[in-house]
Amino acid sequence: MRVLIAGCGWLGTALARALLARGDRVTGIRRDAARAAALSDLGLEPLVLDLAAPGAAQAIPPLDAVVACQSAGQDTPEAYRAAYLSANRTLLEAARLHGARAFVYTGSTGVFGQRDGRDVDEATPPAPSGPTGELLAEAERLVRGAPAALGVPACLVRLSGLYGPGRAGALARVRSGALALGPGDDVAMNFCHLEDAVAFVLAALTRGEPGQAYHGSDAFPAPRREVVTWLAERLGLSPPSSQRPPPAGPNRRILSAWTRERLGVALRYPSFRDGFAPLVAAEAAGKPPGR
């Protein structure tokens, strides 16, 4: 297929490699010309484009499928509106113009603002807790409504906290004490390894049902105390502790069993332990975490 990837950053580049490996032709969109040019070295066709700009859809070449994994440049309502509403409108219009047969938006579990530790599955209605969460929920409605409104067979995959090669921030946060035991350490943490995120997205691209929401998350959400204790032990440290109240945030367990069964995804890293163990081993061997 001719696949367009919007947002060829860490996740988008990993998706591109997987698509190229299976024989697809991939165009990658970046706003920055220098970063877009670097995509050529990977075998992608780079396209420099601001998806939020008027008329951007007409600049997009013929395609068979779209993966919308663009991200906001800042944590502000304005940046979220541009990245998740304006950009998705552009991509959906391009998909309509070219008769795309698949469209996958990589959404966020940030649409769930629950704070009581409850289980959240694919059928749970979004419950955003702030302006940016509201915009994420609005973007979901846009994408899920596209099959009826535009004839575009769009679906979405809500991804949990991503980590993996090149992004192992939890290790640094435990080492610095930013991720610590203390007040609120019963809050659930939800993870998805990069390789599994790619598997979820590719499965949705191939087998996703129009208008459906899927969850890209591992099989074992864990309380923060469990994550901190396990990582500290593997790093040879005493678990850090702090009496500072944690920043207000969601507390919910993201479930993905239905998605895994529906899309036929077998997790390579079912829990954070499985995924972080090789990253810790790489660090112990003197390599940059996750590289």
URSUL-V383688 format. One record per backbone hydrogen bond with DSSP energy under -1.0 kcal/mol. NH is the residue of the N-H (numbers start at 1). CO is the residue of the C=O. Records with the same first field share a line. If there is no record, write none. Layout:
# URSUL-V383688
NH = CO + CO
This chain:
# URSUL-V383688
3 = 25
4 = 65
5 = 27
6 = 67
7 = 29
8 = 29
9 = 7
13 = 9
14 = 10
15 = 11
16 = 12
17 = 13
18 = 14
19 = 15
20 = 16
21 = 17
22 = 18
23 = 20
24 = 19
25 = 1
27 = 3
28 = 45
29 = 5
30 = 47
36 = 32
37 = 33
38 = 34
39 = 36
40 = 37
42 = 39
43 = 40
44 = 39
45 = 26
47 = 28
49 = 30
53 = 50
56 = 53
58 = 55
59 = 56
60 = 57
64 = 2
65 = 2
66 = 102
67 = 4
68 = 104
69 = 6 + 67
76 = 74
80 = 76
81 = 77
82 = 78
83 = 79
84 = 80
85 = 81
86 = 81
87 = 82
89 = 85
90 = 86
91 = 87
92 = 88
93 = 89
94 = 90
95 = 91
96 = 92
97 = 93
98 = 94
100 = 95
101 = 64
103 = 153
104 = 66
105 = 155
106 = 68
107 = 105
109 = 159
111 = 108
112 = 109
113 = 127
117 = 251
120 = 253
124 = 121
127 = 111
134 = 130
135 = 131
136 = 132
137 = 133
138 = 134
139 = 135
140 = 136
141 = 137
142 = 138
143 = 139
144 = 140
145 = 141
146 = 143
149 = 145
150 = 146
151 = 146
152 = 146
154 = 152
155 = 103
156 = 212
157 = 105
158 = 214
159 = 107
160 = 216
161 = 190
163 = 192
164 = 167
167 = 164
171 = 168
173 = 169
174 = 170
175 = 171
176 = 172
178 = 173
179 = 173
181 = 240
185 = 182
187 = 184
189 = 222
192 = 161
194 = 163
197 = 193
198 = 194
199 = 195
200 = 196
201 = 197
202 = 198
203 = 199
204 = 200
205 = 201
206 = 202
207 = 203
208 = 204
211 = 154
212 = 209
214 = 156
216 = 158
218 = 191
219 = 270
222 = 189
224 = 187
225 = 185
227 = 223
228 = 224
229 = 225
230 = 226
231 = 227
232 = 228
233 = 229
234 = 230
235 = 231
236 = 233
237 = 232
242 = 181
251 = 114
253 = 118
255 = 120
260 = 256
261 = 257
262 = 258
263 = 259
265 = 260
275 = 271
276 = 272
277 = 273
280 = 276
281 = 277
282 = 278
283 = 279
284 = 280
285 = 281
286 = 283
287 = 282
291 = 288
